[in-house]
């Protein structure tokens, strides 16, 4: 991604002076670093780029190489994770909110149950797909928003995906890494 990011800074240097670091900047960097902006420009088309990482999902709506809108929400593959000893000790806030909604305890024993992790991953995937498709977002989905929802002045013609969970979406990664990334990708 280094070359794409270098090109971005060279091309957009003046705009970055005014940019505020945070979720929106990460959305922009992911869109450029993944090649989605270049692909949109080359195809003269509108693309929705989805970057699904460990703790967040970042969206960028790109039309003919120009980013029109970005958004981020707290759904990712490491919201539940095991420690070096295999104990499921990491439960981030988003996963905790989902577990509470589903009536699942978040202690290590409960999180150690694959069935519980699958149910949580399924609910997180539903929340992510609602955001990706621009469908209605329920109360929990709204709580997980890190920015305002994605503005959609143009309908995307295709979708690109990057990030750690994206590696599972395309089957580039198959190994488990002590988290719910693979489960989340399968549900998405």
GIVENQUI-V270873 format. One record per run of one state. SS is the DSSP state (helix for helix, strand for strand, loop for the rest). FROM is the first residue (numbers start at 1). TO is the last residue. If there is no record, write none. Layout:
SS,FROM,TO ; SS,FROM,TO
This chain:
loop,1,1 ; helix,2,18 ; loop,19,22 ; helix,23,33 ; loop,34,35 ; helix,36,43 ; loop,44,45 ; strand,46,52 ; loop,53,56 ; strand,57,63 ; loop,64,65 ; strand,66,73 ; loop,74,79 ; strand,80,81 ; loop,82,89 ; strand,90,91 ; loop,92,92 ; helix,93,102 ; loop,103,107 ; helix,108,111 ; loop,112,113 ; helix,114,133 ; loop,134,138 ; helix,139,143 ; loop,144,144 ; strand,145,145 ; loop,146,157 ; strand,158,162 ; loop,163,163 ; helix,164,169 ; loop,170,178 ; strand,179,179 ; loop,180,180 ; helix,181,187 ; loop,188,188
